[in-house]
């Protein structure tokens, strides 16, 4: 049991970063108007506009949010436990887990951006 405490801590640290900066990542990729959670969050997201393009992550509502966010966090869990199986030290586990967030996030952002025609 004790040997799993470090990877669980690494996963929790990585998923906390994802939780805090998920909306910032969305705003960076889509330039949709979202801001940090500690400011106005999605108050100025283009999803609230009656016309024009709408943020792909927000346009699917809470279901879309949960699927995108959940996929990123799940990828972080898989990453950290794969790193443990390879015998990586906790700093390497943490680095891999933190890198999984933007890597998977970018794949999902591009896929949903193309699917919804956001950049057309």
N, C-alpha and C positions, 0 to 999 in steps of 0.2 A: 504494500500500500504506500509506503513512504517514497518509493521510487517514482510514483506517479504524482506526487505533490508538486515537484518542480515543473513538469510539463503542464499541469493544470494551471499553475501560477503563470507560466509563460502564455498559455492560451488566454487566460483572463486578462492579462496585460495587453495582448494583441487585440482581443475583441473590444476592450475598453477604448483603445485608440480608434478602432473602426467605428464604434458607437459615437464617439465625440466628433469625428471628422468626416463621417459619411456624407453629411449635407454639404460640407465644404468641397468634397470631392465632386459631388453632383454639380455644384455651382461652377467649379473649375472646368469640367468637361463640357457642360451644356451652356454655360453663360446664361442661365435661366433666371437669375435674380435671387436665388436662395442665398442665405447668409448663415453665419455661424449659429449654432444652437443657443449660445449665450447672448445673441443680439436679437434679430427678428426672425430667424429660422426661415420658414417658407412663406412668410408674409408677402414678400415681393416676388415670389416665383411667378413665371409667366403662365402657370397653370390657372391662376386666378383671373387672367385676362379673358374677356369674352370672345376675342378673336386673335388670330395669329397662331404661331407655333406654340406647342405646349411641351413642357419638359417630359421626356419619355418615362423617367422614373416616377414622376408624380401623376402622370396621366392614367396610370392603372390603379390609382387609389392605394388604399392600405394593403391590398393583396399584392400589388406590384412592389410596394415598398418592402413588405415582408419577404417576398421571393428574392429580390435583389440583395437586400441586407442579409437575409438568411444564407444565401449562397456564399457571400463573402465570409461570413463567420464560420460556416461549415468548412470552407476551403482552409481557413486558418486552423481549425481543429485537425483536419487531415494533415496539414503541413507539419504542425508541431509533433503529432504522434508518429508521423513518418520520419521526422528528424530524430526522434527518440530511438526508433528502431535502428537507425543508422549509427547510433552512438554519438550523435552530435552533442557538444556541450550546450549549456543553457543559453549562452550569448548567441551561438549560432542558431539555436532553435528560435530565439526571440527575433533575430534578424530575418529568418525565413518566414516566420509568422507575420511580422510587420510588412514584409514585401508582398505577401499574398494579398493583402488588402488592395493596393493600387493595381496589382497585376490582374487579379480576377475582376476588380471594379472596372478597369479599362476594357476588358473583354466584354463584360456585360453592357457597359455604356455604349460601346461601338455597335454591338449587336442590336440593342434596343433603339439606338439612334437611327440605324439603317432600317430596321423593321418599321419604325413609325414614320420614316421619311423626315426626320427632324432637320437634317442638314440639306434637304433638297431646296 
